[in-house]
Amino acid sequence: MRIRKILNNNAVISKDTNGNEVIVMGKGLAYGSHQGQEIPESKIIKTFVIREPGVKRQFVDMLQDIPISIILLTKEIVDMAKVDLKQKFSQTIYLALSDHINAAIKRYTSGLVLRNRLLFEIQRFYSEEYAVGKKAVAMIYDSTGIQMTDDEAGFIAIQIIGAETDQDIDKFYKSTAFINQILSIVKYTLNVDLDENSLAYNRFVTHLKYFAMNILSHQTPGRRLPGSDLLTVLATRYHDAFACAEKVSLYISQKYNYPLDDDEKLYLTIHIEQVIRLGVK
């Protein structure tokens, strides 16, 4: 690969063998070099293929403000998250997470430690993403010697969740509040103590995550069933679960101006029935 444009001493723009525009990074990679010069393979640490419109400009701007060590560390964290969560992420995660980690390091260096008011909910509803956040905190310590708290692991988890669901942080906070409220309605309506370690509970929470995304975006789900007849049967068979689903439906209609259709009530009833049968302590 040859240098097409030098961004700084550690990064250049080039093209790979497939003709894709790439950002090539390495410590001192471009020092003393010039446009058109071959890039020494021994100096290349990471190569980013820019596939998404608008990302190139943001990437170039980021390289001016964030040390290469943080960007490379972020790449390692994202690679780990992809494996652990079996997820693909938009390239914008490198921008958002690099910026977040860089700011967090500055905060900790100056003695400013923020409390994560949603840490408990993140640990409950997004345990896999939180585990990634814990690993990320350990990787940051190994790289910088800065020991961050569980609160920061939660903040990193929020960045991962946002990249998974393509929702902004504000919508994440709203969806978490939504999940909390629905679980409270189920718990107090049916007078049950939910087992947060049970499979049924975790399936219910997963359903509520996607349910929240639809409601907050005012999107109707793509999957449809012939709901009314089956719902009538379930209303009799699962009386308590259906009554609870109706109470949840009323809350959602009043709070979010989103009337549930029969299909949505059907799925909600089924999940509530499963969680009270299999997910109660």
Backbone bond lengths (Angstrom), bond angles and torsions (degrees), N, CA, C in turn:
res aa  C-N    CA-C-N  psi(-1)  N-CA   C-N-CA  omega(-1)  CA-C   N-CA-C  phi
1 M - - - 1.467 - - 1.525 110.03 -
2 R 1.344 114.39 146.22 1.456 119.84 179.72 1.533 110.67 -114.99
3 I 1.318 115.64 152.26 1.459 121.54 178.96 1.530 109.78 -71.59
4 R 1.328 115.65 122.06 1.466 120.06 174.57 1.529 110.71 -98.16
5 K 1.342 115.12 -33.80 1.460 119.69 177.36 1.522 108.68 -155.45
6 I 1.327 117.26 134.94 1.460 122.22 177.21 1.525 108.71 -90.95
7 L 1.328 116.21 124.08 1.462 121.24 178.59 1.522 111.19 -90.71
8 N 1.316 116.26 -43.85 1.466 123.15 173.17 1.520 106.93 -164.30
9 N 1.306 117.79 -172.25 1.466 120.39 -176.74 1.525 112.93 -62.28
10 N 1.344 116.11 -19.33 1.467 119.67 -172.98 1.524 114.05 -112.16
11 A 1.323 118.31 -1.13 1.476 119.54 -174.74 1.523 111.36 -150.13
12 V 1.337 115.15 141.91 1.463 121.16 177.07 1.524 108.91 -139.19
13 I 1.318 115.78 161.81 1.460 121.64 171.68 1.522 108.01 -99.70
14 S 1.338 115.26 135.30 1.456 120.33 -179.63 1.527 108.61 -145.39
15 K 1.335 116.90 -169.87 1.463 122.12 172.46 1.517 108.34 -130.69
16 D 1.356 114.98 140.76 1.454 118.21 179.42 1.528 110.17 -85.85
17 T 1.312 116.66 -175.82 1.469 121.07 -175.62 1.523 112.74 -66.09
18 N 1.361 116.57 -17.90 1.463 120.84 178.48 1.528 112.60 -93.85
19 G 1.323 115.28 3.28 1.452 119.55 179.70 1.514 114.46 83.35
20 N 1.346 117.27 8.32 1.457 121.03 178.54 1.528 110.31 -79.40
21 E 1.321 116.63 138.04 1.456 119.52 175.12 1.521 109.03 -72.39
22 V 1.319 116.59 132.59 1.463 121.38 -176.04 1.520 109.78 -133.89
23 I 1.329 114.39 154.21 1.462 121.41 169.05 1.521 106.80 -105.32
24 V 1.324 114.97 121.09 1.465 121.64 -176.83 1.523 108.18 -105.54
25 M 1.343 114.85 130.52 1.465 119.41 -174.95 1.517 111.48 -125.16
26 G 1.312 115.19 148.21 1.461 122.68 176.97 1.518 108.70 179.18
27 K 1.303 117.32 145.77 1.473 120.57 -176.83 1.527 109.75 -65.35
28 G 1.341 114.46 119.47 1.462 120.14 179.88 1.510 114.04 70.28
29 L 1.314 117.30 15.45 1.469 121.85 -174.83 1.528 112.86 -57.94
30 A 1.338 116.68 -38.23 1.468 119.94 -175.11 1.528 113.07 -102.93
31 Y 1.329 116.70 2.63 1.468 118.99 -176.90 1.535 110.31 -64.11
32 G 1.343 115.74 124.60 1.458 120.82 179.09 1.519 113.75 74.17
33 S 1.330 117.95 9.14 1.471 121.38 -178.17 1.529 110.00 -98.84
34 H 1.337 115.73 175.19 1.462 120.28 179.50 1.526 109.75 -145.64
35 Q 1.323 116.21 163.40 1.457 122.40 -179.25 1.525 110.77 -58.13
36 G 1.335 116.16 135.56 1.454 122.34 179.93 1.510 113.85 92.84
37 Q 1.325 116.71 -10.86 1.468 120.66 -178.86 1.535 110.33 -77.54
38 E 1.323 115.48 145.19 1.465 121.46 176.88 1.531 109.02 -67.08
39 I 1.340 115.60 139.63 1.462 120.73 178.95 1.520 109.32 -88.31
40 P 1.324 118.35 121.65 1.475 120.41 179.93 1.533 110.87 -63.68
41 E 1.320 117.01 124.56 1.465 121.39 -179.87 1.525 111.84 -56.75
42 S 1.332 116.11 -34.17 1.468 120.56 -175.99 1.528 112.43 -65.74
43 K 1.341 117.09 -20.73 1.462 120.30 -177.73 1.532 113.29 -94.96
44 I 1.335 116.71 -9.82 1.470 119.87 -177.54 1.528 110.26 -79.03
45 I 1.326 115.08 123.31 1.468 120.18 176.88 1.526 110.35 -101.81
46 K 1.332 116.61 -47.91 1.468 120.58 179.95 1.528 109.90 -141.54
47 T 1.331 114.58 149.22 1.459 121.15 175.67 1.520 108.67 -128.04
48 F 1.326 116.16 127.73 1.455 121.52 178.51 1.523 109.25 -109.22
49 V 1.327 115.93 122.15 1.462 120.40 174.11 1.529 107.24 -87.11
50 I 1.314 116.59 122.64 1.463 121.00 -178.43 1.525 108.95 -88.42
51 R 1.325 115.84 105.94 1.473 120.57 -175.98 1.522 112.81 -105.15
52 E 1.326 117.03 -23.66 1.454 120.12 -171.92 1.524 111.53 -102.42
53 P 1.332 118.17 132.50 1.466 121.84 178.93 1.528 111.29 -58.05
54 G 1.297 116.89 138.05 1.455 120.78 177.52 1.508 114.63 88.92
55 V 1.334 117.38 -18.41 1.460 120.19 -176.92 1.528 111.16 -74.35
56 K 1.328 117.07 -34.14 1.464 120.54 -177.16 1.526 111.22 -56.86
57 R 1.329 117.02 -50.17 1.459 121.02 -178.63 1.521 110.88 -60.28
58 Q 1.330 116.37 -43.09 1.467 120.67 179.68 1.532 110.65 -66.06
59 F 1.334 116.30 -38.83 1.459 120.59 179.14 1.531 110.47 -63.37
60 V 1.311 115.56 -44.04 1.470 120.34 -179.99 1.527 110.13 -62.78
61 D 1.336 116.71 -43.58 1.467 120.47 178.35 1.522 110.66 -62.13
62 M 1.338 116.26 -41.34 1.459 120.46 -179.47 1.528 111.61 -61.39
63 L 1.319 115.99 -38.17 1.459 120.25 -178.28 1.527 112.42 -65.16
64 Q 1.329 116.49 -20.64 1.464 120.17 178.24 1.532 111.25 -78.74
65 D 1.342 116.01 -25.66 1.471 119.97 -170.84 1.520 114.96 -109.11
66 I 1.324 117.17 -23.33 1.469 120.20 -172.77 1.524 110.05 -116.42
67 P 1.327 117.55 132.03 1.469 120.47 179.89 1.523 111.88 -58.55
68 I 1.309 116.33 145.49 1.465 120.86 -179.31 1.521 111.36 -59.15
69 S 1.342 117.02 -32.72 1.459 119.93 -179.35 1.529 111.29 -61.36
70 I 1.344 117.24 -35.99 1.461 121.39 179.35 1.522 110.26 -72.03
71 I 1.325 116.72 -40.33 1.466 120.46 179.66 1.524 110.77 -64.27
72 L 1.324 116.18 -42.37 1.466 119.85 179.12 1.526 111.53 -68.04
73 L 1.341 116.33 -36.73 1.456 120.53 176.32 1.529 110.17 -64.32
74 T 1.331 115.97 -41.47 1.466 120.37 177.63 1.523 110.53 -60.54
75 K 1.318 116.90 -42.00 1.468 121.08 178.23 1.531 110.44 -58.59
76 E 1.326 117.43 -41.90 1.461 121.08 178.75 1.531 110.95 -64.96
77 I 1.332 116.55 -39.97 1.466 120.96 179.63 1.531 110.52 -66.16
78 V 1.327 116.78 -43.46 1.466 120.29 179.08 1.526 110.30 -64.68
79 D 1.324 117.88 -40.81 1.469 121.20 177.58 1.529 110.47 -60.21
80 M 1.331 115.76 -41.50 1.464 120.40 178.04 1.525 110.36 -64.27
81 A 1.339 116.67 -43.31 1.467 121.23 -179.35 1.527 111.18 -63.31
82 K 1.320 117.12 -38.49 1.470 120.99 178.72 1.531 110.66 -59.98
83 V 1.318 116.04 -42.22 1.467 120.92 -178.39 1.527 110.27 -71.44
84 D 1.344 116.53 -49.38 1.463 120.46 -174.99 1.528 112.63 -66.18
85 L 1.338 116.08 -37.47 1.461 120.11 -176.25 1.524 112.76 -97.80
86 K 1.357 115.53 -6.16 1.469 120.37 -177.37 1.529 110.49 53.36
87 Q 1.338 114.27 48.18 1.456 121.28 -175.29 1.522 111.07 -126.36
88 K 1.326 115.53 151.64 1.451 121.78 167.73 1.515 107.54 -105.90
89 F 1.326 116.67 142.43 1.448 120.73 -177.68 1.519 110.65 -120.61
90 S 1.318 115.37 153.63 1.456 120.70 170.40 1.533 108.67 -64.37
91 Q 1.322 116.60 151.07 1.465 120.05 179.25 1.514 112.51 -63.07
92 T 1.322 116.93 -19.53 1.463 119.29 179.92 1.529 112.32 -64.15
93 I 1.344 117.81 -16.36 1.466 118.75 178.04 1.524 111.23 -63.13
94 Y 1.339 117.63 -32.01 1.462 119.95 178.78 1.523 110.42 -65.01
95 L 1.327 115.67 -36.37 1.462 119.94 179.74 1.529 110.36 -70.06
96 A 1.334 115.92 -52.58 1.462 120.76 -175.49 1.524 111.80 -64.73
97 L 1.338 116.81 -44.08 1.459 119.70 -175.93 1.528 111.76 -73.89
98 S 1.339 118.12 -37.79 1.466 120.30 175.65 1.515 110.74 -60.10
99 D 1.331 115.60 -44.77 1.461 120.73 179.80 1.522 110.60 -62.98
100 H 1.347 116.34 -42.09 1.470 120.58 -179.25 1.530 111.11 -65.47
101 I 1.330 116.85 -47.45 1.467 120.44 -178.15 1.525 111.05 -64.61
102 N 1.328 116.67 -40.38 1.463 120.41 178.21 1.526 110.96 -60.85
103 A 1.347 116.20 -44.30 1.464 120.69 179.00 1.525 111.22 -66.56
104 A 1.344 116.71 -38.83 1.469 120.73 -179.94 1.524 110.56 -64.12
105 I 1.318 117.52 -41.78 1.470 121.34 178.92 1.526 110.07 -62.26
106 K 1.331 116.74 -41.86 1.472 120.26 177.56 1.523 110.74 -62.81
107 R 1.347 116.22 -41.08 1.466 119.97 179.55 1.522 111.50 -62.98
108 Y 1.327 116.00 -47.94 1.464 119.55 -178.35 1.524 111.15 -65.84
109 T 1.320 116.95 -36.66 1.456 121.16 178.73 1.529 111.11 -62.61
110 S 1.329 116.61 -34.49 1.471 120.82 179.68 1.520 112.40 -89.73
111 G 1.350 117.26 2.42 1.460 121.29 176.95 1.515 114.90 85.15
112 L 1.335 116.86 13.66 1.462 120.81 -179.53 1.526 109.40 -99.76
113 V 1.339 116.53 109.50 1.469 122.52 -179.72 1.523 108.17 -113.41
114 L 1.319 116.93 120.06 1.458 121.42 -177.90 1.523 111.45 -89.67
115 R 1.326 115.57 144.33 1.457 120.99 175.67 1.525 108.77 -89.36
116 N 1.317 116.46 134.87 1.461 122.20 178.61 1.527 108.44 -94.89
117 R 1.326 116.40 105.33 1.467 119.61 -174.43 1.524 112.60 -71.30
118 L 1.330 117.94 -12.00 1.466 120.94 178.98 1.529 112.26 -106.70
119 L 1.326 116.91 14.62 1.464 119.50 -175.47 1.530 112.04 -57.36
120 F 1.324 117.13 -44.24 1.462 120.79 -178.40 1.525 110.76 -61.00
121 E 1.341 116.21 -43.97 1.470 120.19 -179.69 1.530 111.32 -66.92
122 I 1.327 117.00 -38.85 1.467 120.60 178.46 1.522 109.98 -62.55
123 Q 1.324 116.43 -44.11 1.465 120.78 178.81 1.528 111.13 -62.58
124 R 1.335 117.46 -35.07 1.468 121.89 -177.63 1.521 112.29 -78.98
125 F 1.340 116.26 -48.45 1.459 120.64 -169.20 1.525 113.59 -95.38
126 Y 1.329 116.83 -21.78 1.462 120.90 -175.77 1.536 109.44 -132.22
127 S 1.318 115.25 54.88 1.465 120.04 -173.46 1.531 112.74 -62.67
128 E 1.328 117.48 -35.62 1.472 119.78 -179.03 1.521 110.61 -69.77
129 E 1.339 116.97 -42.57 1.459 120.26 177.93 1.536 110.58 -66.91
130 Y 1.340 116.16 -35.50 1.463 119.27 177.29 1.530 111.05 -65.37
131 A 1.329 116.31 -38.78 1.464 120.08 176.60 1.529 110.65 -61.00
132 V 1.339 116.85 -37.95 1.466 121.17 175.58 1.531 109.67 -64.01
133 G 1.331 116.18 -41.33 1.462 120.58 177.40 1.517 111.97 -60.81
134 K 1.334 116.91 -39.55 1.471 121.09 177.97 1.530 110.70 -64.35
135 K 1.341 116.04 -42.41 1.465 119.88 177.28 1.522 110.75 -63.53
136 A 1.337 115.72 -39.53 1.467 120.25 -179.73 1.521 110.58 -62.96
137 V 1.325 116.82 -42.09 1.462 121.12 178.18 1.535 110.48 -60.63
138 A 1.332 115.99 -40.57 1.470 120.18 177.61 1.528 110.87 -64.89
139 M 1.332 116.66 -39.39 1.466 120.76 179.10 1.534 110.95 -67.47
140 I 1.313 116.64 -36.97 1.472 120.58 176.77 1.526 109.91 -64.44
141 Y 1.336 116.27 -40.52 1.472 119.70 178.05 1.524 110.92 -63.73
142 D 1.325 116.54 -44.58 1.471 120.09 179.36 1.523 111.48 -61.22
143 S 1.334 116.97 -33.73 1.462 121.13 -176.35 1.518 113.32 -85.34
144 T 1.340 117.00 -34.67 1.471 120.23 -172.11 1.520 114.61 -118.77
145 G 1.340 116.73 -17.69 1.467 119.56 -175.60 1.515 112.93 81.01
146 I 1.340 117.21 5.81 1.462 121.42 -179.86 1.524 109.04 -95.27
147 Q 1.332 115.77 121.07 1.457 120.89 -179.35 1.524 109.69 -91.52
148 M 1.316 116.54 113.99 1.460 121.56 179.51 1.516 110.40 -99.53
149 T 1.331 115.81 161.22 1.461 121.78 -174.43 1.532 111.81 -90.41
150 D 1.342 114.73 176.05 1.458 120.06 175.07 1.528 111.02 -63.51
151 D 1.340 116.46 -27.65 1.463 119.33 177.05 1.525 110.52 -59.38
152 E 1.321 116.33 -41.46 1.466 120.31 -179.79 1.522 110.72 -69.29
153 A 1.341 116.98 -36.01 1.466 119.84 174.86 1.523 109.52 -58.53
154 G 1.341 116.33 -37.81 1.459 120.68 177.18 1.521 112.38 -67.22
155 F 1.332 117.13 -40.12 1.467 120.66 178.06 1.536 110.89 -63.18
156 I 1.320 116.41 -41.31 1.471 119.92 177.78 1.524 110.00 -65.45
157 A 1.337 116.45 -38.96 1.470 120.31 176.64 1.527 110.90 -58.63
158 I 1.332 117.07 -38.57 1.464 120.75 178.95 1.524 110.33 -61.81
159 Q 1.332 117.18 -41.17 1.458 120.56 177.52 1.529 110.78 -61.95
160 I 1.329 116.42 -40.87 1.465 121.29 179.50 1.523 110.50 -66.15
161 I 1.330 116.63 -44.11 1.462 121.30 -179.86 1.526 110.16 -61.67
162 G 1.329 116.11 -42.83 1.453 120.31 178.37 1.516 112.20 -60.16
163 A 1.334 116.17 -39.17 1.471 120.78 179.18 1.522 110.95 -71.35
164 E 1.330 117.66 -33.64 1.470 121.74 179.30 1.525 111.47 -67.38
165 T 1.318 115.78 -44.07 1.460 120.73 -171.97 1.522 112.98 -101.16
166 D 1.336 115.71 -2.90 1.466 121.56 -179.02 1.527 111.08 56.64
167 Q 1.354 116.16 39.10 1.452 119.58 176.84 1.526 109.36 -118.37
168 D 1.334 116.09 149.70 1.453 119.18 -179.58 1.522 110.12 -76.25
169 I 1.331 116.21 169.50 1.463 121.19 -174.35 1.521 111.31 -63.84
170 D 1.344 117.19 -37.66 1.459 120.34 179.75 1.526 110.58 -60.71
171 K 1.327 116.03 -41.95 1.473 119.67 179.53 1.527 110.67 -68.40
172 F 1.332 116.57 -32.81 1.469 119.60 176.31 1.526 110.42 -61.42
173 Y 1.347 116.92 -46.44 1.461 120.58 179.39 1.531 110.46 -60.14
174 K 1.325 116.06 -41.32 1.468 119.87 -179.48 1.526 111.29 -67.20
175 S 1.339 117.04 -40.04 1.464 119.71 -179.19 1.523 111.03 -68.60
176 T 1.343 116.90 -35.05 1.465 120.62 177.52 1.523 110.63 -65.74
177 A 1.339 116.31 -41.67 1.457 120.45 177.01 1.532 110.53 -63.42
178 F 1.329 116.01 -38.39 1.473 121.28 178.04 1.526 110.47 -61.13
179 I 1.336 117.20 -49.39 1.469 121.45 -179.29 1.526 110.32 -59.51
180 N 1.325 116.28 -44.72 1.463 121.26 179.82 1.523 111.14 -58.13
181 Q 1.325 116.37 -44.08 1.454 120.84 -176.82 1.523 111.45 -67.06
182 I 1.333 116.90 -42.97 1.467 119.88 -179.50 1.522 110.16 -64.48
183 L 1.326 117.33 -42.00 1.468 120.23 178.07 1.529 110.80 -62.71
184 S 1.322 116.89 -37.45 1.465 120.28 177.90 1.524 111.08 -65.49
185 I 1.327 117.22 -40.97 1.464 120.58 178.12 1.527 110.23 -60.85
186 V 1.332 116.51 -45.36 1.469 120.69 179.57 1.526 110.42 -63.04
187 K 1.310 115.84 -46.38 1.474 120.94 -176.54 1.530 111.85 -61.29
188 Y 1.330 116.76 -47.23 1.468 119.80 -173.70 1.526 112.42 -85.48
189 T 1.313 117.66 -27.84 1.465 119.50 176.52 1.522 110.90 -68.29
190 L 1.335 115.77 -42.18 1.462 120.57 -176.41 1.524 112.73 -97.54
191 N 1.342 115.83 -2.89 1.467 121.55 178.92 1.526 111.25 54.23
192 V 1.339 115.85 53.52 1.460 121.27 -178.76 1.531 109.93 -124.76
193 D 1.308 115.05 154.51 1.460 122.16 174.92 1.529 107.31 -106.53
194 L 1.317 116.98 105.93 1.456 121.20 -173.62 1.531 111.50 -73.57
195 D 1.318 114.83 138.28 1.468 121.44 178.36 1.524 108.73 -89.47
196 E 1.323 116.22 103.21 1.466 120.92 -174.09 1.524 112.86 -69.79
197 N 1.318 117.57 -9.66 1.467 120.80 178.28 1.535 112.60 -96.49
198 S 1.316 117.07 -2.77 1.464 120.13 -176.70 1.524 110.93 -81.15
199 L 1.320 115.92 154.18 1.460 122.04 178.28 1.525 110.62 -65.23
200 A 1.337 116.63 -39.99 1.467 120.42 -179.02 1.526 110.72 -62.29
201 Y 1.322 116.84 -41.58 1.481 121.13 178.58 1.518 110.29 -62.14
202 N 1.314 116.54 -46.05 1.462 119.90 -177.67 1.527 111.66 -67.48
203 R 1.317 117.15 -34.31 1.470 120.13 174.48 1.522 110.53 -65.20
204 F 1.320 116.05 -40.47 1.460 120.46 178.98 1.532 110.91 -63.60
205 V 1.324 116.64 -44.98 1.467 120.76 178.95 1.530 110.47 -62.31
206 T 1.336 117.03 -41.04 1.476 120.19 177.45 1.519 110.51 -60.50
207 H 1.336 116.72 -43.02 1.464 120.55 176.80 1.526 110.64 -60.25
208 L 1.327 116.81 -42.38 1.461 120.51 -178.34 1.528 112.10 -67.26
209 K 1.323 117.51 -31.78 1.469 120.48 177.66 1.530 110.28 -60.71
210 Y 1.332 115.92 -49.58 1.461 119.42 -179.72 1.530 111.22 -70.88
211 F 1.320 115.83 -33.85 1.453 121.42 176.50 1.528 109.55 -60.91
212 A 1.331 115.99 -44.67 1.467 121.11 179.39 1.527 111.08 -61.94
213 M 1.338 116.73 -41.81 1.465 120.22 179.00 1.527 110.99 -59.51
214 N 1.342 117.22 -42.61 1.462 121.25 179.60 1.528 111.41 -65.16
215 I 1.329 115.19 -45.31 1.462 119.76 -175.77 1.529 111.20 -68.54
216 L 1.330 117.10 -44.87 1.464 120.11 -178.44 1.524 111.65 -68.40
217 S 1.340 116.22 -24.13 1.468 120.32 177.35 1.526 111.67 -97.65
218 H 1.342 115.57 -2.76 1.465 122.00 -176.02 1.527 110.96 53.12
219 Q 1.343 114.21 45.68 1.465 120.49 177.10 1.521 108.98 -107.98
220 T 1.321 116.69 137.16 1.461 120.10 174.81 1.521 108.39 -85.23
221 P 1.339 118.89 141.69 1.458 121.21 -178.21 1.513 112.00 -65.21
222 G 1.331 115.44 148.08 1.459 120.20 -179.06 1.508 112.93 -72.31
223 R 1.333 117.57 -29.65 1.461 120.52 -176.89 1.522 109.94 -83.98
224 R 1.312 117.72 131.50 1.456 122.56 -178.52 1.526 110.39 -130.92
225 L 1.319 115.99 141.54 1.465 121.86 175.29 1.526 108.57 -123.76
226 P 1.339 117.43 156.75 1.461 119.24 171.80 1.520 109.04 -69.44
227 G 1.343 116.05 85.67 1.450 120.56 -161.49 1.503 117.59 -75.89
228 S 1.339 119.80 -39.77 1.455 120.85 -164.82 1.531 112.68 -61.32
229 D 1.333 119.00 -47.62 1.465 121.41 -177.87 1.519 111.16 -64.10
230 L 1.315 116.66 -47.33 1.465 120.43 -179.48 1.516 110.70 -66.17
231 L 1.329 117.19 -37.46 1.461 120.28 178.90 1.522 110.89 -63.40
232 T 1.326 117.02 -37.09 1.467 121.37 177.65 1.524 110.47 -61.84
233 V 1.335 115.74 -42.26 1.468 120.56 178.34 1.522 110.44 -63.55
234 L 1.341 116.62 -46.13 1.460 120.86 -177.86 1.527 111.63 -68.14
235 A 1.330 116.63 -31.76 1.461 119.78 179.34 1.522 111.12 -61.45
236 T 1.331 115.45 -32.51 1.469 120.34 177.54 1.518 111.37 -82.12
237 R 1.334 115.72 -44.78 1.469 120.58 -176.15 1.528 111.57 -69.38
238 Y 1.325 116.32 -41.84 1.469 121.63 -177.65 1.529 109.01 -115.47
239 H 1.300 115.59 63.17 1.468 120.84 -171.14 1.527 112.33 -56.58
240 D 1.332 117.45 -49.98 1.462 120.90 -176.41 1.533 111.56 -64.94
241 A 1.336 115.58 -42.70 1.466 119.95 -179.58 1.531 110.24 -65.27
242 F 1.325 116.42 -39.94 1.464 119.95 179.85 1.528 110.69 -66.69
243 A 1.331 116.84 -42.72 1.466 120.45 178.75 1.531 110.50 -60.50
244 C 1.315 115.65 -39.21 1.460 120.71 177.77 1.529 110.44 -66.78
245 A 1.331 116.87 -42.39 1.467 121.68 178.27 1.526 110.43 -60.67
246 E 1.333 116.78 -38.76 1.459 120.73 177.34 1.534 111.36 -63.35
247 K 1.337 115.94 -38.18 1.466 119.64 178.10 1.526 110.57 -67.54
248 V 1.334 116.81 -40.03 1.466 121.35 175.74 1.522 109.84 -62.73
249 S 1.325 116.26 -42.90 1.463 121.93 179.91 1.525 111.05 -59.91
250 L 1.315 116.72 -42.82 1.461 121.30 179.41 1.530 110.64 -63.75
251 Y 1.332 115.75 -43.37 1.467 120.25 178.60 1.537 110.73 -60.18
252 I 1.328 116.84 -46.74 1.468 121.16 -177.87 1.528 110.57 -64.53
253 S 1.319 115.91 -39.92 1.463 119.82 179.85 1.523 110.98 -63.78
254 Q 1.320 116.84 -43.06 1.457 121.15 -177.98 1.535 112.30 -74.62
255 K 1.323 116.09 -40.39 1.467 120.74 -175.33 1.522 112.37 -79.23
256 Y 1.333 117.16 -40.93 1.465 121.15 -171.62 1.529 113.94 -115.26
257 N 1.344 115.87 2.04 1.470 120.27 -178.04 1.532 110.53 53.65
258 Y 1.333 114.73 45.13 1.466 122.06 -177.19 1.522 107.92 -130.96
259 P 1.331 118.23 92.89 1.471 120.36 178.05 1.522 111.30 -71.65
260 L 1.318 117.34 127.43 1.467 121.02 179.43 1.520 110.25 -75.95
261 D 1.342 116.41 138.71 1.463 119.67 174.24 1.529 109.00 -87.90
262 D 1.322 116.24 178.67 1.466 120.36 -175.84 1.525 112.15 -62.72
263 D 1.332 117.03 -37.21 1.468 120.15 -179.57 1.530 110.99 -62.33
264 E 1.321 115.34 -44.15 1.464 119.31 -178.74 1.522 111.05 -67.47
265 K 1.334 116.73 -38.33 1.469 120.03 175.84 1.527 110.73 -65.23
266 L 1.331 115.37 -36.09 1.464 120.83 179.81 1.527 110.82 -61.11
267 Y 1.339 116.22 -52.64 1.467 120.13 179.87 1.522 111.52 -62.27
268 L 1.331 115.69 -39.49 1.455 120.08 179.92 1.522 110.76 -63.49
269 T 1.328 116.64 -43.45 1.463 121.15 178.69 1.526 111.37 -61.37
270 I 1.331 116.36 -44.46 1.467 121.01 -179.85 1.533 110.71 -61.42
271 H 1.329 116.77 -45.61 1.466 119.89 -179.25 1.528 111.76 -66.21
272 I 1.326 116.57 -39.45 1.468 119.41 179.84 1.533 109.55 -66.58
273 E 1.325 117.55 -40.88 1.465 121.07 177.72 1.526 110.62 -61.06
274 Q 1.328 116.17 -43.96 1.475 119.44 179.85 1.514 111.32 -64.08
275 V 1.321 116.77 -40.89 1.469 118.77 -175.63 1.524 111.37 -72.32
276 I 1.365 118.79 -31.51 1.457 118.68 178.32 1.524 111.99 -80.69
277 R 1.335 116.86 -21.14 1.470 119.67 175.86 1.516 112.73 -85.00
278 L 1.345 115.71 -38.61 1.469 120.33 -170.93 1.525 114.38 -118.09
279 G 1.328 116.58 -9.41 1.458 118.45 -173.83 1.516 114.61 -120.87
280 V 1.329 116.25 28.88 1.471 121.23 -179.38 1.512 108.73 -113.03
281 K 1.331 115.08 140.12 1.477 119.25 179.72 1.514 110.80 -71.33
